Amino acid sequence: MGNESSLPMEMCSNFDAYEIRRLARRFKKLDIDGSGSLSVEEFMSLPELQQNPLVQRVIDIFDEDGNGEVDFREFIQGISQFSVKGDKSTKLKFAFRIYDMDRDGFISNGELFQVLKMMVGNNLKDTQLQQIVDKTILFHDKDGDGKISFQEFCDVVGSLDVHEKMVVKP
Amino acid sequence: MFGILLLLLVPPVVLLLIVVIILATFGKSLGIREFYADVLLRIFEWGSSAYPINEIEYETDETLEGTTRLRRSSSSDIGTLIVREKSEALESKLYGNEIEPGNQKTVRVIVNDSLDFITEWKAIIEDQVTSRFKAEQLPSWNLLTRTRFSFQYISWKLTTLWVGGFFLRYFVLVPLRTAVFGVGFFMMVITCFTIGLIPHQGTRKWLYRHAMLMSMRIVARSFSSIIRYHDQENRADRGGICVANHTSPIDVLILSTDNCYAMIGQKQGGILGFMQTALSRGEHHIWFERSEANDRKQVTERLKEHTNDESKLPIIIFPEGTCINNTGVMMFKKGSFEIGSTIYPIAMKYDSRLTDAFWNSSEQSYGEYLWRMMTSWAIICDIWYLPKMTKQEGEDAIAFARRVKRAIAQKGGLVDLEWDGMLKRERVSSKLVQLHQKRYFERLQRTTSINTIGEEQSEALQLMQQMTEEERSLLLKELDDTMDEATLVKKVNEYGPVVRKRLQSSTASNHSQLSNPGEKKDL
């Protein structure tokens, strides 16, 4: 959690007391074994997520301390990034972190490959996939360090309606 | 004293029973049930308007759905519709319903879609699928404790009503209903077994039809069911397949009060199993085990055989394969749509204000369910017979199933869902995940140029990798995001000669570092 421990208060302000209470109930319901945290299996009990190819990535982002489970604080924090009140850069950051698997602030060639692989499975040959990855990195890596920074990512996504898309109303 | 009182009660009760049974036999109604339901609904409406208990109640309610319901009902259904449309964005993309320009920039499409995948995560707040397997929450309390978790004191008027209702249901309705149910049930069993003995086929079928209609109507009365049939001219004749959405095991009973069906279904145990055996004596029905995977082919065979025989009853099938809480229609199994090309769709919608007819088979046994129905107010159900639908040319079973499902959902006012009802029992299989990935891949093929990665493009890539930093930044300045991929590739390849020349000279002479800057100035 480290330096982000100051975040929850301000992030929680995206929800009012009523919404937090509702989310707490939802959390309790998802927490089938009552352990106080949600495991991958518990998330996967939702059929809509079972098919979702990026499910593991989102759980990893939610799971700030990297213990493999999402506790209530992480749950609220994670969802608050989808909040209507959340600003565009928070949402962009979230999308960026889907690809930035090792959280070093850059999307490397290997990371992009892995995430794309999750999305298309074995339908595309690895060599073809690698070409797409190479192309993406080459075209969008403006500073030529061989990886995509957050700024470079924003240049790609900038014109998309990220803000409208990533909104969840609790 | 008490004994005498009981004795005095016997004649009117017996008389009442006889009247009910005779009326039921001929499918006639005195309008008493309708009146009773109307009165009840008025009472509930009064209860919820005079005492806006919902606010208090739902705050303390244990389930989240309660709150959602409340919010939804206050802002009408529009709110939910919008949310649904949004989550369908991805679905329509994957199924290719949306017409999109091909040849979009791959990166943009992929990043955009990964956002859609993330958006699907709103399911963790409220998902469409698992909520269909739980009882729907009501906007107003119908004085049945089971729609809430325990009785709560709200006001003395409501409490009196609740106590009165409790006595009426458990001490007046239940004994009467049990008697009616018993009569209907035994009538069905006995007539089925005796009719089974008649050798002449024509007579047997005629008798069976009437005996079934009669006993089913009696049984249906035991739940005070009020069934409204619409568009009866579309009812199926002999040898067809009828499909309907599935809410509870009494679906079939309710349908059978108006038409006689051959049943196909899973073998059940207990009271239901006994009924199945009885039914099979009188007419041709098909029962199979869910686990009997290898039997499936045989089931299809038997179905085919059955539908080809004009003399046999129309088959009733619930292609969802499991009970849904009557707010949505889930995926129809394609099996029943492979057999014949003509389907008679039936939409069923229960009015949940008086009783929730949904059977949550993972929580209740069939007996418990029946008991719950017996102790409820009444079952109100609307049945719409839709015009028969035929498989169109070039349409496969899955597409046909989806079309029929949509028609049923529309008629019954239900939400049309693409999900497999079996998710109630099983997890999504990895096969389905792969299918998702495949669909996604197909979408990429439709919308981007990934399948046309050709010689030219690989060449361009190779070139870019061989470029020095300065060369690249020069190149990138020339490119902008509005170009399509073909122009990009062309632009890059224009740099080919320069880079190759530099590479040659750098291998030829050992002071490549020095010669590079000079060459770049030539650009």
Interface residues (C-beta under 8 A of the other chain):
Chain A: R22 L23 R25 R26 K29 L30 F43 M44 S45 L46 P47 E48 L49 Q50 Q51 N52 P53 L54 V58 I79 F82 F94 A95 I98 Y99 V115 L116 M119 V120 G121 N122 N123 L124 Q128 Q131 I132 D134 K135 T136 L138 F139 H140 K142 G144 D155 V156 V157 S159 L160 V162 K165 M166 V168 K169 P170
Chain B: E62 T63 L64 T67 V83 T106 V107 R108 I110 V111 N112 D113 S114 L115 D116 F117 I118 T119 E120 W121 K122 A123 I124 I125 E126 D127 Q128 V129 T130 W419 L423 R427 V428 L432 V433 Q434 H436 Q437 K438 Y440 F441 E442 L444 I450 I453 Q457 S458 L461 M464 Q465 E469 R472 S473 L476 L479 D481 L488
